[in-house]
Amino acid sequence: MNMFFTILQSINTIIFLGISGFHFYWAFGGKFGVNAVIPEIKGKAAFKPPILATIFVAFAMLGGAWLSWKPHTNSYAKILIYGNLAIGIIFLIRAIGDFNYIGFTKKIKDSVFAKNDNRYYSPLCLIISAIGFFIWWIIR
């Protein structure tokens, strides 16, 4: 069980570090992939994320990496327990979606973002959620 737990911790940590890296890249002017990660309305981006919001998401993903990987000691026990529970809940909600633009329940399904969301983003959120709940279950 200990090795399986470490593998799951590693998976979420690597995913969070990758997502964080992309957000830092975009915040500081990177263009690769930016057109495929923002929901669209009639072929145009639904919003333009502010740089500070993008940096905030990058740091939040670093926090997710820390929560997923941090050795589970008594000094951080409650933060790690509730943090991983929050990861499970937040990413489950993201996977389900808003019934309009994101998640499995979105109405707009023919944009580049929507297709990527169905193939990659929402399933990835479901994986992150499941691992977050599993980590929470083990350390609670």
Contacts in CASP RR format, 6 or more apart in sequence:
PFRMAT RR
TARGET T0000
AUTHOR 0000-0000-0000
METHOD contacts of the structure
MODEL  1
MNMFFTILQSINTIIFLGISGFHFYWAFGGKFGVNAVIPEIKGKAAFKPP
ILATIFVAFAMLGGAWLSWKPHTNSYAKILIYGNLAIGIIFLIRAIGDFN
YIGFTKKIKDSVFAKNDNRYYSPLCLIISAIGFFIWWIIR
5 135 0 8 1.000
5 138 0 8 1.000
8 131 0 8 1.000
8 134 0 8 1.000
8 135 0 8 1.000
9 68 0 8 1.000
9 69 0 8 1.000
9 135 0 8 1.000
10 69 0 8 1.000
11 127 0 8 1.000
11 131 0 8 1.000
12 64 0 8 1.000
12 65 0 8 1.000
12 68 0 8 1.000
12 69 0 8 1.000
12 87 0 8 1.000
12 128 0 8 1.000
12 131 0 8 1.000
12 132 0 8 1.000
12 135 0 8 1.000
13 65 0 8 1.000
13 68 0 8 1.000
13 69 0 8 1.000
15 124 0 8 1.000
15 127 0 8 1.000
15 128 0 8 1.000
16 61 0 8 1.000
16 62 0 8 1.000
16 63 0 8 1.000
16 64 0 8 1.000
16 65 0 8 1.000
16 68 0 8 1.000
16 128 0 8 1.000
17 61 0 8 1.000
17 62 0 8 1.000
17 65 0 8 1.000
18 61 0 8 1.000
19 61 0 8 1.000
20 58 0 8 1.000
20 59 0 8 1.000
20 61 0 8 1.000
20 62 0 8 1.000
20 65 0 8 1.000
21 58 0 8 1.000
21 61 0 8 1.000
22 37 0 8 1.000
23 54 0 8 1.000
23 55 0 8 1.000
23 57 0 8 1.000
23 58 0 8 1.000
23 61 0 8 1.000
24 55 0 8 1.000
24 58 0 8 1.000
25 32 0 8 1.000
26 34 0 8 1.000
26 49 0 8 1.000
26 54 0 8 1.000
27 51 0 8 1.000
27 54 0 8 1.000
27 55 0 8 1.000
27 58 0 8 1.000
35 45 0 8 1.000
35 112 0 8 1.000
36 112 0 8 1.000
36 113 0 8 1.000
36 116 0 8 1.000
37 113 0 8 1.000
37 116 0 8 1.000
37 121 0 8 1.000
38 45 0 8 1.000
38 46 0 8 1.000
38 47 0 8 1.000
38 48 0 8 1.000
38 49 0 8 1.000
38 113 0 8 1.000
39 45 0 8 1.000
39 46 0 8 1.000
39 47 0 8 1.000
39 101 0 8 1.000
39 102 0 8 1.000
39 106 0 8 1.000
39 108 0 8 1.000
39 111 0 8 1.000
39 113 0 8 1.000
39 114 0 8 1.000
39 117 0 8 1.000
40 46 0 8 1.000
40 108 0 8 1.000
40 111 0 8 1.000
40 112 0 8 1.000
40 113 0 8 1.000
40 114 0 8 1.000
41 101 0 8 1.000
41 108 0 8 1.000
43 111 0 8 1.000
46 101 0 8 1.000
64 83 0 8 1.000
64 87 0 8 1.000
67 79 0 8 1.000
67 80 0 8 1.000
67 83 0 8 1.000
67 84 0 8 1.000
67 87 0 8 1.000
68 84 0 8 1.000
68 87 0 8 1.000
68 131 0 8 1.000
68 132 0 8 1.000
68 135 0 8 1.000
70 76 0 8 1.000
70 80 0 8 1.000
72 80 0 8 1.000
72 139 0 8 1.000
77 139 0 8 1.000
80 139 0 8 1.000
81 136 0 8 1.000
81 139 0 8 1.000
81 140 0 8 1.000
83 136 0 8 1.000
84 132 0 8 1.000
84 133 0 8 1.000
84 135 0 8 1.000
84 136 0 8 1.000
84 139 0 8 1.000
85 132 0 8 1.000
85 133 0 8 1.000
85 136 0 8 1.000
85 140 0 8 1.000
87 128 0 8 1.000
87 129 0 8 1.000
87 132 0 8 1.000
87 135 0 8 1.000
87 136 0 8 1.000
88 128 0 8 1.000
88 129 0 8 1.000
88 130 0 8 1.000
88 132 0 8 1.000
88 133 0 8 1.000
88 136 0 8 1.000
89 129 0 8 1.000
90 129 0 8 1.000
91 125 0 8 1.000
91 126 0 8 1.000
91 128 0 8 1.000
91 129 0 8 1.000
91 132 0 8 1.000
92 125 0 8 1.000
92 126 0 8 1.000
92 129 0 8 1.000
92 133 0 8 1.000
94 102 0 8 1.000
94 103 0 8 1.000
94 122 0 8 1.000
94 125 0 8 1.000
94 129 0 8 1.000
95 103 0 8 1.000
95 104 0 8 1.000
95 122 0 8 1.000
95 123 0 8 1.000
95 125 0 8 1.000
95 126 0 8 1.000
95 129 0 8 1.000
96 103 0 8 1.000
96 104 0 8 1.000
96 105 0 8 1.000
97 103 0 8 1.000
97 104 0 8 1.000
97 105 0 8 1.000
97 106 0 8 1.000
97 122 0 8 1.000
98 105 0 8 1.000
98 106 0 8 1.000
99 105 0 8 1.000
99 106 0 8 1.000
99 107 0 8 1.000
100 106 0 8 1.000
100 107 0 8 1.000
100 108 0 8 1.000
101 107 0 8 1.000
101 108 0 8 1.000
102 117 0 8 1.000
102 121 0 8 1.000
102 122 0 8 1.000
103 117 0 8 1.000
103 121 0 8 1.000
103 122 0 8 1.000
103 125 0 8 1.000
104 118 0 8 1.000
104 122 0 8 1.000
106 114 0 8 1.000
106 117 0 8 1.000
108 114 0 8 1.000
109 115 0 8 1.000
109 118 0 8 1.000
END
